[in-house]
Amino acid sequence: MRASVFMAGDGFARLRREIAAIEGNPAALPGRKTLLPFGVARLDRMLAGGLRRDALHEIRGGTARDSGAAAGFAIALLAKLAKTDHCPFLLIAEADALGEAGHPYGPGLERFGIDPRRLVIVRTRRASETLWVFEEALRCRGIGAVLAEVRGHPRELDLTASRRLALRARDSGVMGLLLRQSGAAEPGAAATRWHVAPRAATTLDDFALGIGRPAWRLALERNRAGPTGIFDLEWNHDSRAFAPAGRPTLSLPRAPIPSDRPDPPAAAGTAVAFRRAS
C-alpha cells in the first residue's frame, strides 16, 4: 500500500510538471525566458512584465498605407528578441501581402538589428498555405519566433484557427506574431492585439535635418494580462530598444519670405449683421 502511494505521488508530480510545461512555466523551457519586455515602464506594467513568449500576438494595420508601419513594429519586436535569443526566425508571407507591402529588404533588416542570415523566409500563394506553415512552424522549439503576414480577412483565419495557433505557441514556447494588412479587429485567441499607425518622427540631436527614428502610435486593443491603452513609441536602431516617442518637430527650415511680396491687405472694418426691411 505504501509503495503504491509513493507511485501515485510520483505520478501526480509528473502530471504537475507536464501541466506547467503546457502553461509556459519557465522550467519547461530551460534557458529561454518567457517574457519579452518593452523596456517602457508603463507598458510593461500593463503587460505584467512584457509580451509572453509562449503566446500568439496580433499586429494589424487598419489600411494598406499602414502596412509598412505595422511591419516595422513587428520587425522591431524580432530585433529586440534577437538580443537574447540566438535561434533563427521564420517569416511567412502570401503573394498578395508581398505585392502590397514589398519583400523583406536585407539592409533595412540589418539597420533594425536583425542579421538576414538568421531569417528563413517562406512565400505562400494563399492564406490557407500561410496558416498551415504558421501552425507547423510553431511546433518547432528550435525557432525563436514565427512571423506570418496575411492580407485582409481571409475566410480560413477564423476563431478556431486562431485558437490552434495560440495552443501551438503555448505548447512549444515559440512566440507567434500574426501581422495583418488592412485588417479590422476581429475575435481571436491572441494574448495581445495591437493596432499600429505611423507617427511623425522626432529629429536626432546629431543630425537635426535628417530623418528621425521609426515611430508608431500603438493602440493595445486586447490584453489578457489586464488593461489596454495607447502608446507612442520609437525604435532606437543603435541600442535596439523601444522608448517613448518625443514631440515631433519640423526637420526642415522654413523658406524665407520673398522680398518682393506685396504688402498684406489692410484690416477690414467691423462686420455688422442686419436684416432686410420687409
Beta strands, then each sheet from edge to edge (+ up, - down):
strand 1: 35-36
strand 2: 51-52
strand 3: 56-60
strand 4: 89-94
strand 5: 119-124
strand 6: 145-151
strand 7: 175-181
strand 8: 192-198
strand 9: 215-223
strand 10: 229-236
strand 11: 241-244
sheet 1: 1+ 2-
sheet 2: 5+ 4+ 6+ 7+ 3+ 8+ 9- 10+ 11-
end
